[in-house]
Amino acid sequence: MTAARANLVFLPAVVRSSCHRALEQMRSPGHSRLLSGSMIMLAGTTLVSALNFAYNLVTAHLLGPADFGHASVAVTLLMLASAITLSFQLVCSKFVAREATPAGKLRVALSFRRRAWLLSFGVSALLAGFTGILTAYLRLPSRAVILLMALGIFFYIPLGAKRGLLQGMCDFPRLAGNLMLESSVKLLAAVLLVELLLTSSQNSAMLGAVAAVTVSVIAAYYIARPAQSWRSIKPLPEEAIVISAGFGEGLQASVFFVGQVPLNNIDIILVKHFFAPQQAGLYAAIALVGRVVYLACWSVVSAMFPIAAGEREHEPRSFLLVPLLLVAAIGGTFVTVSALFPHPIMHILFGSGFHSATESLLAWYAACTALYALSMTLMTYEMSRKIANTAWLQLAFGLLVIAGISRFHASMLQVIHLQIALRILLLALVALPFLRIRPAHAVPAQEAA
């Protein structure tokens, strides 16, 4: 802290004052929890990203671009379902954080988990019912791809409620450990199944890569449990739990993630439809960079959310500075690395089948995701404090992405540039409320309540 203060003398007076205040605020217990939680989640997510990269490297090298594209679009279907999974996780963590007693926290989590099972049954049944249509639209070689993902989604949605309990308890080591377990099982299962089935046929090997994803989700669900000391606690009766504005906040989270999913994943689905399988596989490899950036930034946001939701201090926006700087640093690092070392990333990691024509797209895609990560930090912070309208704004931009790519897809570069333009506009709009200058003592009723 002393060295940081010494460097402030070279800054303008207004900036120096803001930095002094931020340094003082970072000494508070809330900010200490935020920093430690962010570091735990960031370290865990870094390993998760490495394991996910290894999974994709194995499947890319063994399957080739076309079949890798088939496997990647299957994983993207699971990512689309994460709109529901993350909605349960976010809202559950918010209400768990607000409960004062362990029994109350457990009751909230059980209530959310029961609702998640009901919804997952409906979504999986719907997906299985449209297997034929989805297989034709995505140019998949087998209906089994969709059926395997339907099984994975059946467990994936309730997994969100279980992780919401860990996040709301600020049990970041167990939450990060569960994420790492899922990625580890996926990698090991993929190596075993793909190698085992590769001698049968290429399609069978591709199905092995998809089956590995489903196996990893099921394993993560059964392992996602709180500490042993919590398991003997008897939950409160459900009627004893008061969830104020539950419908509004649940709808807000659902809208947020339904908007987030198209922004981050629907491009892979649309490219799979509009481009040849070989090109779609190359684009899927490029998109992995964006997924790594997103996961790293989401780890910071995951630590920020329950802490900001549980705090009732007079300057709640002080919790925004640290995660915003961390997210900006993560995004900037990935963009720089992608711009400086595109050849090693594409050729050394993915193999000779992923030719150099796509290397120039890496930095553009990383920048695309980094821009969204800044918007995501602002939006989730606002959601932690109150009912926020930015979720609806993001949903509108998600629909614009779908409409834009459907109209403009002459090249993969055009697809990425379109998304960058929309994300710059989204960032400008969600940042406007935070740029308004307010007196330090003025606290809106919604935040103070």
Number of C-alpha atoms within 10 A of each C-alpha: 9 6 7 11 12 9 10 15 10 9 11 9 11 8 12 16 12 10 17 13 12 15 14 10 16 19 11 11 10 17 18 13 16 26 19 13 24 24 16 22 28 23 16 23 23 19 19 24 23 16 21 21 21 20 23 23 19 21 28 25 16 20 21 21 26 18 25 27 29 29 27 29 27 24 18 21 18 22 19 21 23 21 21 27 26 23 25 28 28 30 28 29 29 26 25 28 26 18 20 9 12 15 17 23 23 23 22 26 25 17 14 21 23 12 14 23 17 13 16 23 16 12 17 21 15 12 18 19 14 13 17 14 12 16 16 13 13 18 14 22 14 17 16 16 24 24 19 19 24 26 21 24 28 24 24 28 32 25 25 26 32 27 31 31 32 26 28 29 22 23 17 23 15 21 25 23 20 23 21 22 20 23 26 20 22 25 24 15 22 27 19 13 19 25 17 13 17 16 10 10 9 16 18 17 24 28 23 24 34 29 25 24 25 25 19 23 25 19 16 23 20 12 15 21 17 17 11 8 7 13 11 9 12 12 18 16 11 13 8 10 16 12 14 9 11 12 10 12 22 17 15 22 26 23 22 27 24 24 21 22 21 23 24 22 21 22 24 20 22 19 24 25 16 17 16 13 21 18 20 27 27 25 26 24 26 23 21 19 22 24 19 22 27 22 18 24 30 21 24 26 27 26 26 27 27 28 24 26 22 18 17 13 13 14 15 16 14 15 21 18 12 18 25 21 12 19 25 16 13 18 26 17 15 21 22 13 14 24 18 11 13 18 17 13 17 23 15 12 18 24 17 12 15 24 13 13 9 18 21 15 20 28 21 21 26 30 24 26 26 27 22 24 26 23 21 26 24 20 20 21 23 24 24 22 22 17 18 19 15 22 26 17 16 28 21 14 22 25 15 17 22 17 11 16 21 15 10 12 17 11 12 19 15 13 21 20 15 17 25 21 12 19 26 14 12 21 19 11 14 22 14 9 11 12 8 7 7 10 6 8 8 10 15 10 8 9 18 15 9
